Amino acid sequence: MTDNIALLQQVYSSADKLALATSLNGTADVKILNFVWFKDEPDTLYFSSVKGTNAAAIYANNPDAALITVPQDDTPNNPYVRAHHITITPSTKTMAELLPRYLELVPNYQHTWDAIGDSLVVYKITLHDVHVDAGLGQEKIDLTF
């Protein structure tokens, strides 16, 4: 399992965005979001949303969603992590706590923080089953948490 977690984290490292697919009242929606992760929580991702938007209602009413990571532009072979039936919940972590990790993992995140940092709330994505594809011609694995 340790090798599988290492591969998962390698693919996480190649991305700073994810596409999050949700649905409310039968209407599908996809958002591109910055995300962060921690080595000691391989089954958990964090993202933020602006307070007061309809996103909070979507996550509260339909926490079942799907995602795929988006590799950074200079990443060869298009590696990704894909998961269905993820769980989205409000996080106990704050943006102030996560900011150092955002600045480490997301290029130019300081601009986002400076512009809207005070209006962001944190959400936690819990992964259950994931497909990890290290890229074209590379290893592919499925993980269950």
Phi and psi in degrees as a GROMACS rama.xvg file:
@    title "Ramachandran Plot"
@    xaxis  label "Phi"
@    yaxis  label "Psi"
@TYPE xy
-59.5263  -41.7658  THR-2
-64.2173  -38.1008  ASP-3
-66.0225  -40.1668  ASN-4
-65.4911  -39.1569  ILE-5
-62.1838  -41.2292  ALA-6
-65.8623  -42.4682  LEU-7
-57.2038  -47.3359  LEU-8
-67.7347  -32.3721  GLN-9
-62.4871  -43.4499  GLN-10
-71.1379  -39.7822  VAL-11
-53.4415  -41.715  TYR-12
-65.6774  -20.071  SER-13
-86.3876  -2.88204  SER-14
-129.944  150.103  ALA-15
-128.208  3.24826  ASP-16
-135.356  157.867  LYS-17
-139.097  153.72  LEU-18
-97.8782  121.89  ALA-19
-110.032  119.53  LEU-20
-102.908  124.886  ALA-21
-132.113  176.937  THR-22
-151.125  141.865  SER-23
-139.158  125.445  LEU-24
52.5479  40.6955  ASN-25
78.6126  4.60463  GLY-26
-105.402  117.678  THR-27
-76.0054  150.938  ALA-28
-148.118  142.194  ASP-29
-128.852  133.184  VAL-30
-123.392  144.037  LYS-31
-98.129  123.66  ILE-32
-131.044  146.269  LEU-33
-73.3383  149.722  ASN-34
-144.029  161.264  PHE-35
-132.946  162.218  VAL-36
-149.149  164.81  TRP-37
-130.242  141.608  PHE-38
-57.1917  -34.9112  LYS-39
-82.8871  2.43012  ASP-40
-133.695  66.4974  GLU-41
-64.9326  -18.5244  PRO-42
-96.175  13.0522  ASP-43
-133.734  134.447  THR-44
-124.054  154.033  LEU-45
-124.452  142.526  TYR-46
-145.132  168.31  PHE-47
-123.781  160.6  SER-48
-142.868  155.111  SER-49
-74.9337  131.306  VAL-50
-55.0606  143.018  LYS-51
83.2456  -0.405705  GLY-52
-84.873  169.739  THR-53
-72.4535  -8.13009  ASN-54
-59.6249  -41.3733  ALA-55
-59.0719  -41.4265  ALA-56
-65.1978  -40.5671  ALA-57
-62.2002  -48.0165  ILE-58
-65.4598  -36.977  TYR-59
-71.0911  -39.6104  ALA-60
-86.7626  -24.5693  ASN-61
-141.569  72.0922  ASN-62
-71.5631  -9.10651  PRO-63
-81.2135  125.445  ASP-64
-150.458  -175.947  ALA-65
-136.5  157.354  ALA-66
-148.502  161.486  LEU-67
-145.049  136.081  ILE-68
-75.695  153.686  THR-69
-114.158  114.426  VAL-70
-65.7712  148.652  PRO-71
-61.8352  154.774  GLN-72
-54.1539  -36.2004  ASP-73
-91.6457  11.1047  ASP-74
-86.1392  120.427  THR-75
-75.5915  154.471  PRO-76
73.86  3.50367  ASN-77
56.3166  56.166  ASN-78
-70.8714  151.124  PRO-79
-158.112  159.981  TYR-80
-117.053  131.712  VAL-81
-127.128  138.668  ARG-82
-145.52  140.459  ALA-83
-110.964  159.892  HIS-84
55.8638  40.9338  HIS-85
-76.1077  160.821  ILE-86
-113.264  129.834  THR-87
-111.413  124.357  ILE-88
-137.514  155.807  THR-89
-61.1144  143.217  PRO-90
-95.6298  151.667  SER-91
-81.3899  -13.495  THR-92
-77.7561  150.942  LYS-93
-105.12  165.199  THR-94
-63.7713  -35.1572  MET-95
-60.6001  -38.6879  ALA-96
-68.8329  -37.3341  GLU-97
-85.8841  -16.5646  LEU-98
-52.5765  -46.3259  LEU-99
-57.4147  -37.6674  PRO-100
-70.75  -40.3949  ARG-101
-58.8481  -45.5084  TYR-102
-64.9877  -30.5171  LEU-103
-74.4064  -38.974  GLU-104
-100.559  -25.2406  LEU-105
-112.647  110.473  VAL-106
-56.1696  135.92  PRO-107
63.6525  21.4126  ASN-108
-65.4662  -23.7093  TYR-109
-55.6887  -35.9448  GLN-110
-62.4137  -43.4877  HIS-111
-63.4049  -46.4139  THR-112
-59.4142  -45.7127  TRP-113
-62.776  -36.0339  ASP-114
-79.4471  -42.8058  ALA-115
-137.937  12.6096  ILE-116
-51.9811  -40.3492  GLY-117
-67.9444  -18.1988  ASP-118
-101.249  7.48267  SER-119
-94.7102  140.935  LEU-120
-119.779  152.37  VAL-121
-101.107  138.701  VAL-122
-120.087  151.031  TYR-123
-113.294  131.881  LYS-124
-105.302  123.258  ILE-125
-102.815  123.456  THR-126
-91.6259  145.178  LEU-127
-116.465  -58.9325  HIS-128
-123.448  130.636  ASP-129
-131.767  150.054  VAL-130
-109.017  125.879  HIS-131
-113.399  122.136  VAL-132
-120.03  111.554  ASP-133
-73.9156  -2.53903  ALA-134
126.098  171.205  GLY-135
-52.5049  122.771  LEU-136
75.2952  6.7638  GLY-137
-106.804  -179.834  GLN-138
-65.0991  146.121  GLU-139
-131.126  134.921  LYS-140
-140.525  159.638  ILE-141
-118.107  136.725  ASP-142
-123.514  144.671  LEU-143
-123.237  131.392  THR-144
